[in-house]
Amino acid sequence: MLRMSARVFVYGTLKRQEPNHHWLTKKENGQARFLGRGKTAVKFPLVVGTRYNIPFLLARPGEGNHIEGEVYEVDQAMFSKLDELEDYPAYYDREEQAIVTEQNETIHCWLYLIRNFPEKMLAKKLLTSYHNTPEQPYNENYLDSCPEDLAMDE
């Protein structure tokens, strides 16, 4: 087995039963091992934005909610694929944050967040947990769009 190199906290479309979870299960992307569920130790604003209904964790620690998600241990190949999906560092940034596991253990994991966002994004409904819904369906066509289409101008 390849050496696992990082713990990643996913809170949006990469979670199980969400539209991009297949990125974590495709063997050609590398290896990912589910470690369990958890939540951020620090509160963050989690919103759904753009016409593609993308979940965004906004870099405003202390505001919003403790965000629920899943923890994965990934190898370097998978970590690189996740960077590609999240368009790191051009669109999303990533940083290590404390995550409280279901066993009430605090571990450090990488998570992806948005640093540069319009203030009006904070007026959107602040979520604790993201779920793709028929009322607000995630649209992966953004993968084929240009950066201007991803503007958070709602």
Order of alpha helices (4+ residues) and beta strands (2+ residues): beta-alpha-beta-beta-beta-beta-alpha-beta-beta
